[in-house]
Amino acid sequence: MNDRRQLRSPVGLEQPGVQVRTLIRIRWAAITGQLATLVVVGFGLGFPIPWWPVLAAVLATAFLNLGVSWLYRARDRLDGASAFWNLAFDLVQISVLLFLTGGLANPFAIWLLVPVTISATLLSARATALLVTTAIGLLTFLWQKALPLPWEKGGIQLPDTYRLGVFMAIALGMIFLAAYAWAISAEARRRQAALIATQAALEREGRMGALGSLAAAAAHELGGPLGTMTLIARDLEEALGQNPVHGADVQLLAQEVKRARDILTGIAERAEAEDPFPELPLPALLREVVEPFEPTRTPVDFLVPWEPRGGPVVRRSPELLHGLGNLVSNALRHASRRVTIESGESPHELWVAVADDGPGFPEELLPRLGEPFLGPSFSGSGSTGLGIFIATTLLERTGARLVFSNRPEGGARVEILWKRTDIEAERDTRQKEGA
């Protein structure tokens, strides 16, 4: 689902959160690392650390972790808002520790990057931008107001220019890492959502095929009892058809039994014709793809060299039908007057091309076609390109390679190419090899 359709929290945190178990484990690891660092620096190196304020900051994190463990089950997920406030707390807690131990002069100032980077992978762009702004504000405060760095002999005072350099390095690194991590994770989320949509389309095709098989089986099973009922109805009609009291009812019974048998025969024939995995000539498959769209006002021209004499026999699959159907649907939606379907072959390849005479693909999006969620500017119609992504994914499962282009005379063209061994039926391939 597009995140813009989800319920928004007060700060726009519409992205999924993090599992409570994961957050608790990370925070306990951070607490352990902070305590270990304090012990090594304070007792091992003998630096004068302000123990009570520092330990209070660490204990505050421990109490928060215990509270989260008590309020939530381990397998629960913190939503966007809860994840945001937890990361904001971690950011403030790290800043407090740095304030007490030298600020930007402390080598551990780099840890300010951690909550922001985690936010970029979990939260929305707006929430991450808010956290980055907060982090830079805290960074500025540490730059100007932090306590001196604890040292063996009264501390150390770094030059202002050096501290400014540290400030700029951490701030710019924070912005870059947040932007980069958010872009990568957003792409992964979009692709996951699009793959779910693709899987749903495949499952729908599979259910339709299973329904057809079930209908065929039911028709065959019911054929026997209906045959017996037909014989009995015929005998009753011969014996009582002219009876003034029961004749009309008997004739009606015979007609209804015959009608029921015709209905079951039709169901069986349609179900067998819609077997999801037969082998059939490519021109017949292309016409089957177009058939559901024929009521539209836009005509579809076929430029297929094998008609009417057959053509190469290919394996019919839900992926092939649904993928080609998506491309035809997209072409019909954007065509001005007509859509053209071409096909051809070479010794090693088969190809099909779907073209329209509409506005064509936006030039800036041509290199990205086949990716999910290209944005509402796709084709200028508010669509997101998800249909083309689904078609690309499904057709690539059949071994296809897709090439998107704009025609010189105007309009879009999608060419689908297969190696013959990937799509042709085995018997057809053997015949060609034998010839």
Protein Blocks (a to p, Z undefined) as FASTA:
>chain_A
ZZklpccdfkopabccddfklmmmmmmmmmmmmmmmmmmmmmmnopacdfklmmmmmmmm
mmmmmmmmmmpcfkbccdfklmmmmmmmmmmmmmmmmmmnopjmlmklmmmmmmmmmmmm
mmcfklmmmmmmmmmmmmmmmmmmmccdddfeopaaddfklmmmmmmmmmmmmmmmmmmm
mmmmmmmmmmmmmmmmmmmmmmmmmmmmmmmmmmmmmmmmmmmmmmmmmmmmmmmmmmmm
mpmklmmmmmmmmmmmmmmmmmmmmmmmmmmmmocbbccdfklmmmmmmmmmmmpmbdcd
dddfkbcnhpacddddfklmmmmmmmmmmmmmmpmkbccddddddfkbccdddddfbebp
afklmmmgoiahebjkggolopaolmmmmmmmmmmmnopacdddddfkgpadddddddfk
lmmcfklmmmmmmZZ
